């Protein structure tokens, strides 16, 4: 379940150890002059002989032992699509102090205690373009209020991926504005990383990395499509699609030369089904073989399974095929139960990486009435039969059909267990 890192990463533990020695970081005991006894001294009362080596000389010639390098544990929490549709931002607006601004903190407050990793990842499904762009949340045309980004950061997310099928909903100008928005947020909050889109070809060569727990982590992002839109010929913007396998391989292999850990996010797969397509499985295996440690999948709006994938050399990486929706205003029951992944990336002292302690729990989008009011998130541990009975799903006329309007604690559990293997399930 591990692999050997190549390049500079392998040198990091030794470099750190040497630096600590030179800087005096190690704990070295003080030598008492009266306790210094030459190696050839006879047993007796312990008095120092006349020809014994002075204590200070012995201390000077003693070579301290190198500190033992240790494994590094990076705790990760990851969620799926932050799909801020019209009823999501309207609910945030209705819960603001003035009824005009947006209080997205209300939508996320129940889930905030679970966002406690060293790395907290989210797919920001909707653009945040800022001034000059209409706020919208329907018909494949998404642009969210700027207050959303503040709430995402306030909830605890520090890695925001943007690479998904809605990147070009507002054209090249909208995507440029969204990149500007997140650049401003990163300047104001140096602890966060927004990634997944590039301003031009040269920018695409700069693999995004960030240090966590003393280890360098690289983040790479790919999308299956952009809803039929393409970058205009007069734009230098770059988006990497899952079909560009040669480029993906180059990026993953390059990331392994500069980082201790490589995380890939992939926006792929068939929507509204629990089945993982053969194409997704095949590409996931390739990415792991090329050197990805973890793949976090999104896009189907339904939670999918997850598993370890083995490389030809016997080492392993891990793939979450789809974490489903984080928040949304959709009206089929399967779209309202997302997955929150909680796991550890262990960067070993010998340069290998393992994925351990994988746990996945349900995240529920709750709203009330046919108008989908009071929309907010709940972890499964906070949800109840009483809340389920109040859910507005049975009254949503836009649902696919009666079987998709069934809602209860039993139904939530059934859908979750359809996706998540037993060994990874967490309910409390």
MIZANU-755808 format. One record per residue (C-alpha): x, y, z; residue number from 1. Coordinates in nm, 3 decimals, m for minus. Example, Ala and Ser with C-alpha at 12.3 -4.5 7.8 and 13.67 -1.06 7.14 Angstrom:
BEGIN
> xx  yy  zz  num
> 1.230  m0.450  0.780  1
> 1.367  m0.106  0.714  2
//
This chain:
BEGIN
> xx  yy  zz  num
> 0.000  0.000  0.000  1
> 0.295  0.227  m0.050  2
> 0.536  0.340  m0.315  3
> 0.885  0.483  m0.325  4
> 0.903  0.852  m0.408  5
> 1.157  0.966  m0.663  6
> 1.373  1.277  m0.680  7
> 1.409  1.538  m0.407  8
> 1.135  1.394  m0.190  9
> 1.351  1.102  m0.080  10
> 1.621  1.341  0.036  11
> 1.397  1.543  0.264  12
> 1.415  1.328  0.582  13
> 1.799  1.317  0.567  14
> 1.825  1.688  0.499  15
> 1.599  1.769  0.790  16
> 1.797  1.540  1.017  17
> 2.127  1.705  0.925  18
> 1.984  2.053  0.972  19
> 1.856  1.958  1.315  20
> 2.200  1.831  1.414  21
> 2.372  2.146  1.299  22
> 2.119  2.368  1.468  23
> 2.136  2.176  1.796  24
> 1.776  2.045  1.774  25
> 1.864  1.703  1.915  26
> 1.849  1.627  2.288  27
> 2.208  1.558  2.403  28
> 2.276  1.485  2.771  29
> 2.540  1.688  2.957  30
> 2.852  1.497  3.064  31
> 2.957  1.536  3.429  32
> 3.335  1.586  3.457  33
> 3.346  1.368  3.771  34
> 3.175  1.083  3.590  35
> 3.420  1.056  3.300  36
> 3.611  0.728  3.331  37
> 3.861  0.598  3.073  38
> 3.773  0.273  2.902  39
> 4.073  0.090  3.051  40
> 4.014  0.200  3.411  41
> 4.010  m0.084  3.663  42
> 3.698  m0.157  3.860  43
> 3.706  0.016  4.195  44
> 3.594  0.332  4.360  45
> 3.558  0.522  4.032  46
> 3.838  0.773  4.098  47
> 3.989  0.925  3.780  48
> 4.340  0.796  3.705  49
> 4.622  1.036  3.625  50
> 4.646  0.920  3.261  51
> 4.271  0.932  3.199  52
> 4.130  1.134  2.910  53
> 3.989  1.470  3.028  54
> 3.611  1.479  3.025  55
> 3.594  1.782  2.799  56
> 3.822  1.613  2.541  57
> 3.607  1.302  2.539  58
> 3.295  1.511  2.494  59
> 3.446  1.694  2.200  60
> 3.531  1.371  2.019  61
> 3.192  1.207  2.075  62
> 2.988  1.189  1.752  63
> 2.620  1.235  1.826  64
> 2.379  0.986  1.680  65
> 2.162  1.106  1.394  66
> 1.799  1.159  1.496  67
> 1.577  0.881  1.367  68
> 1.352  1.000  1.084  69
> 0.983  0.941  1.152  70
> 0.667  0.896  0.948  71
> 0.453  1.202  0.883  72
> 0.075  1.179  0.911  73
> m0.137  1.424  0.707  74
> m0.505  1.419  0.800  75
> m0.738  1.487  0.505  76
> m1.108  1.569  0.486  77
> m1.267  1.587  0.140  78
> m1.619  1.660  0.019  79
> m1.785  1.670  m0.321  80
> m1.963  1.931  m0.529  81
> m2.046  2.264  m0.371  82
> m2.336  2.307  m0.612  83
> m2.485  2.643  m0.517  84
> m2.807  2.644  m0.712  85
> m3.074  2.914  m0.690  86
> m3.251  2.780  m0.381  87
> m2.918  2.747  m0.199  88
> m2.825  3.113  m0.233  89
> m3.183  3.224  m0.178  90
> m3.187  3.038  0.152  91
> m2.858  3.207  0.244  92
> m3.012  3.541  0.156  93
> m3.323  3.475  0.363  94
> m3.105  3.403  0.665  95
> m2.896  3.718  0.637  96
> m2.949  4.005  0.879  97
> m3.088  4.235  0.611  98
> m3.247  3.983  0.377  99
> m3.039  4.124  0.092  100
> m2.684  4.004  0.161  101
> m2.599  3.634  0.192  102
> m2.541  3.426  0.505  103
> m2.389  3.104  0.371  104
> m2.246  3.026  0.715  105
> m2.599  2.921  0.806  106
> m2.595  2.658  0.532  107
> m2.269  2.501  0.650  108
> m2.271  2.553  1.027  109
> m2.379  2.197  1.116  110
> m2.102  2.040  0.914  111
> m1.824  2.280  1.015  112
> m1.701  2.071  1.314  113
> m1.617  1.784  1.076  114
> m1.391  2.000  0.858  115
> m1.091  1.950  1.083  116
> m0.815  1.802  0.868  117
> m0.471  1.935  0.786  118
> m0.604  1.936  0.429  119
> m0.974  2.015  0.381  120
> m1.077  1.981  0.017  121
> m1.390  2.092  m0.169  122
> m1.493  2.107  m0.535  123
> m1.631  2.456  m0.593  124
> m1.879  2.358  m0.862  125
> m2.006  2.709  m0.934  126
> m1.810  3.009  m1.053  127
> m1.764  3.315  m0.832  128
> m1.706  3.594  m1.081  129
> m1.781  3.904  m0.876  130
> m1.895  4.246  m0.991  131
> m2.033  4.273  m1.343  132
> m2.166  3.918  m1.364  133
> m2.523  3.814  m1.291  134
> m2.578  3.581  m0.997  135
> m2.740  3.267  m1.134  136
> m2.800  2.910  m1.029  137
> m2.991  2.713  m1.290  138
> m2.991  2.591  m1.650  139
> m2.617  2.513  m1.663  140
> m2.544  2.878  m1.593  141
> m2.388  2.918  m1.251  142
> m2.233  3.219  m1.083  143
> m2.247  3.250  m0.705  144
> m2.234  3.554  m0.474  145
> m1.886  3.652  m0.357  146
> m1.993  3.585  0.002  147
> m1.987  3.215  m0.082  148
> m1.608  3.208  m0.098  149
> m1.582  3.365  0.246  150
> m1.815  3.100  0.386  151
> m1.617  2.819  0.223  152
> m1.300  2.949  0.389  153
> m1.478  3.015  0.718  154
> m1.609  2.658  0.721  155
> m1.249  2.542  0.719  156
> m1.174  2.445  0.360  157
> m0.817  2.526  0.258  158
> m0.792  2.350  m0.080  159
> m1.053  2.468  m0.330  160
> m1.058  2.293  m0.666  161
> m1.229  2.469  m0.955  162
> m1.185  2.222  m1.241  163
> m1.534  2.106  m1.339  164
> m1.788  2.119  m1.620  165
> m1.918  2.466  m1.525  166
> m1.590  2.653  m1.579  167
> m1.711  2.826  m1.896  168
> m2.070  2.898  m1.790  169
> m1.990  3.271  m1.808  170
> m1.743  3.247  m2.094  171
> m1.372  3.319  m2.086  172
> m1.429  3.656  m1.921  173
> m1.621  3.493  m1.637  174
> m1.351  3.233  m1.582  175
> m1.082  3.501  m1.578  176
> m1.286  3.695  m1.322  177
> m1.324  3.382  m1.109  178
> m0.950  3.319  m1.117  179
> m0.897  3.682  m1.011  180
> m1.143  3.634  m0.725  181
> m0.962  3.331  m0.586  182
> m0.622  3.495  m0.637  183
> m0.743  3.778  m0.413  184
> m0.865  3.527  m0.155  185
> m0.530  3.347  m0.155  186
> m0.352  3.679  m0.105  187
> m0.577  3.756  0.192  188
> m0.563  3.399  0.327  189
> m0.216  3.249  0.262  190
> m0.326  2.922  0.421  191
> m0.560  2.836  0.130  192
> m0.494  2.706  m0.220  193
> m0.739  2.748  m0.507  194
> m0.636  2.543  m0.809  195
> m0.740  2.357  m1.121  196
> m0.740  2.623  m1.396  197
> m0.451  2.803  m1.564  198
> m0.417  3.153  m1.709  199
> m0.197  3.036  m1.999  200
> 0.035  2.761  m2.118  201
> 0.326  2.873  m1.900  202
> 0.102  2.886  m1.594  203
> m0.005  2.529  m1.670  204
> 0.359  2.418  m1.631  205
> 0.358  2.536  m1.269  206
> 0.233  2.246  m1.063  207
> 0.043  2.372  m0.759  208
> 0.198  2.260  m0.432  209
> 0.152  2.346  m0.068  210
> 0.328  2.233  0.248  211
> 0.137  2.043  0.513  212
> 0.299  1.898  0.825  213
> 0.641  1.959  0.675  214
> 0.565  1.766  0.354  215
> 0.507  1.905  0.005  216
> 0.173  1.807  m0.145  217
> 0.097  1.855  m0.516  218
> m0.258  1.908  m0.646  219
> m0.363  1.828  m1.003  220
> m0.716  1.867  m1.144  221
> m0.893  1.741  m1.456  222
> m1.249  1.757  m1.593  223
> m1.429  1.532  m1.838  224
> m1.610  1.817  m2.016  225
> m1.719  2.180  m1.994  226
> m2.083  2.140  m2.098  227
> m2.001  2.169  m2.468  228
> m1.832  2.507  m2.428  229
> m1.471  2.559  m2.535  230
> m1.209  2.823  m2.473  231
> m1.221  3.090  m2.748  232
> m0.928  3.103  m2.989  233
> m0.832  3.450  m2.865  234
> m0.803  3.335  m2.502  235
> m0.487  3.195  m2.343  236
> m0.676  3.011  m2.067  237
> m0.592  2.644  m2.017  238
> m0.819  2.366  m1.892  239
> m0.700  2.005  m1.883  240
> m0.953  1.741  m1.984  241
> m0.951  1.378  m1.878  242
> m0.908  1.282  m2.244  243
> m0.559  1.440  m2.247  244
> m0.395  1.133  m2.098  245
> m0.043  1.204  m2.222  246
> m0.046  1.546  m2.055  247
> m0.196  1.400  m1.736  248
> 0.079  1.141  m1.720  249
> 0.344  1.409  m1.769  250
> 0.196  1.622  m1.492  251
> 0.168  1.337  m1.241  252
> 0.523  1.222  m1.308  253
> 0.654  1.579  m1.284  254
> 0.463  1.632  m0.959  255
> 0.638  1.329  m0.811  256
> 0.974  1.496  m0.871  257
> 0.887  1.801  m0.659  258
> 0.639  1.670  m0.402  259
> 0.615  1.406  m0.134  260
> 0.245  1.342  m0.202  261
> 0.035  1.377  m0.519  262
> m0.343  1.432  m0.497  263
> m0.553  1.430  m0.814  264
> m0.909  1.559  m0.840  265
> m1.109  1.428  m1.134  266
> m1.449  1.559  m1.244  267
> m1.578  1.260  m1.438  268
> m1.835  0.983  m1.470  269
> m2.204  0.932  m1.546  270
> m2.452  1.148  m1.355  271
> m2.734  1.015  m1.138  272
> m2.621  0.657  m1.119  273
> m2.438  0.458  m0.852  274
> m2.238  0.276  m1.120  275
> m1.878  0.363  m1.195  276
> m1.810  0.352  m1.568  277
> m1.540  0.131  m1.717  278
> m1.370  0.439  m1.861  279
> m1.341  0.603  m1.521  280
> m1.203  0.284  m1.366  281
> m0.945  0.249  m1.643  282
> m0.824  0.609  m1.613  283
> m0.810  0.584  m1.235  284
> m0.580  0.282  m1.262  285
> m0.357  0.468  m1.506  286
> m0.332  0.771  m1.277  287
> m0.236  0.552  m0.982  288
> 0.019  0.368  m1.198  289
> 0.168  0.702  m1.307  290
> 0.215  0.800  m0.943  291
> m0.099  0.957  m0.796  292
> m0.137  0.875  m0.427  293
> m0.505  0.972  m0.396  294
> m0.777  1.046  m0.652  295
> m1.083  1.240  m0.537  296
> m1.365  1.210  m0.789  297
> m1.668  1.436  m0.833  298
> m1.940  1.518  m1.089  299
> m2.204  1.238  m1.086  300
> m2.402  1.418  m0.806  301
> m2.425  1.073  m0.648  302
> m2.184  0.907  m0.409  303
> m1.982  0.623  m0.559  304
> m1.766  0.348  m0.419  305
> m1.396  0.374  m0.332  306
> m1.103  0.133  m0.329  307
> m0.729  0.071  m0.319  308
> m0.569  0.027  m0.661  309
> m0.250  m0.173  m0.697  310
> 0.042  m0.074  m0.920  311
> 0.257  m0.324  m1.113  312
> 0.524  m0.301  m0.841  313
> 0.273  m0.402  m0.573  314
> 0.234  m0.059  m0.412  315
> m0.109  0.103  m0.388  316
> m0.296  0.429  m0.421  317
> m0.655  0.506  m0.332  318
> m0.949  0.636  m0.537  319
> m1.280  0.788  m0.430  320
> m1.470  0.757  m0.758  321
> m1.727  1.023  m0.661  322
> m1.808  1.196  m0.334  323
> m2.142  1.314  m0.475  324
> m2.289  1.651  m0.386  325
> m2.181  1.846  m0.082  326
> m2.465  2.095  m0.100  327
> m2.728  2.138  m0.371  328
> m3.094  2.212  m0.431  329
> m3.161  1.902  m0.636  330
> m3.486  1.712  m0.606  331
> m3.401  1.341  m0.635  332
> m3.319  1.158  m0.312  333
> m2.989  1.017  m0.443  334
> m2.856  1.370  m0.501  335
> m2.912  1.476  m0.139  336
> m2.679  1.224  0.029  337
> m2.315  1.307  m0.028  338
> m1.999  1.152  0.110  339
> m1.751  1.312  0.349  340
> m1.415  1.133  0.325  341
> m1.182  1.136  0.624  342
> m0.844  0.966  0.587  343
> m0.472  0.985  0.658  344
> m0.189  1.020  0.412  345
> 0.120  0.870  0.574  346
> 0.448  0.991  0.425  347
> 0.697  0.734  0.547  348
> 1.053  0.810  0.649  349
> 1.180  0.597  0.359  350
> 0.990  0.806  0.104  351
> 0.693  0.576  0.055  352
> 0.330  0.687  0.091  353
> 0.032  0.496  0.226  354
> m0.337  0.586  0.259  355
> m0.475  0.474  0.592  356
> m0.776  0.501  0.825  357
> m1.025  0.569  0.545  358
> m1.368  0.657  0.681  359
> m1.665  0.790  0.486  360
> m1.979  0.938  0.639  361
> m2.308  1.064  0.489  362
> m2.371  1.437  0.448  363
> m2.736  1.531  0.402  364
> m2.883  1.834  0.227  365
> m3.201  1.926  0.412  366
> m3.474  2.167  0.307  367
> m3.839  2.214  0.388  368
> m4.154  2.240  0.176  369
> m4.193  2.246  m0.198  370
> m4.018  2.585  m0.204  371
> m3.702  2.424  m0.061  372
> m3.670  2.677  0.221  373
> m3.422  2.671  0.512  374
> m3.176  2.474  0.301  375
> m2.873  2.354  0.500  376
> m2.639  2.062  0.559  377
> m2.644  1.797  0.830  378
> m2.398  1.522  0.916  379
> m2.571  1.188  0.956  380
> m2.490  1.192  1.327  381
> m2.711  1.501  1.373  382
> m2.997  1.390  1.152  383
> m3.313  1.224  1.286  384
> m3.647  1.071  1.196  385
> m3.818  1.398  1.295  386
> m3.600  1.601  1.055  387
> m3.649  1.344  0.780  388
> m4.026  1.375  0.822  389
> m3.997  1.753  0.768  390
> m3.792  1.727  0.448  391
> m3.941  1.900  0.145  392
> m3.834  1.633  m0.101  393
> m4.174  1.455  m0.120  394
> m4.333  1.784  m0.228  395
> m4.089  1.874  m0.507  396
> m4.271  1.846  m0.836  397
> m3.941  1.865  m1.026  398
> m3.835  1.524  m0.895  399
> m3.778  1.250  m1.151  400
> m4.063  1.047  m1.004  401
> m4.226  0.905  m0.689  402
> m3.950  0.652  m0.615  403
> m3.697  0.937  m0.606  404
> m3.910  1.131  m0.357  405
> m3.890  0.866  m0.085  406
> m3.709  1.009  0.214  407
> m3.638  0.856  0.555  408
> m3.345  0.757  0.774  409
> m3.381  0.406  0.636  410
> m3.365  0.532  0.275  411
> m3.061  0.749  0.348  412
> m2.879  0.450  0.495  413
> m2.980  0.229  0.204  414
> m2.840  0.471  m0.055  415
> m2.520  0.527  0.142  416
> m2.459  0.155  0.180  417
> m2.516  0.107  m0.193  418
> m2.207  0.322  m0.253  419
> m1.973  0.273  0.039  420
> m1.809  m0.063  0.123  421
> m1.868  m0.173  0.480  422
> m1.507  m0.133  0.592  423
> m1.512  0.240  0.514  424
> m1.855  0.333  0.658  425
> m1.880  0.576  0.947  426
> m2.211  0.693  1.092  427
> m2.126  0.854  1.426  428
//
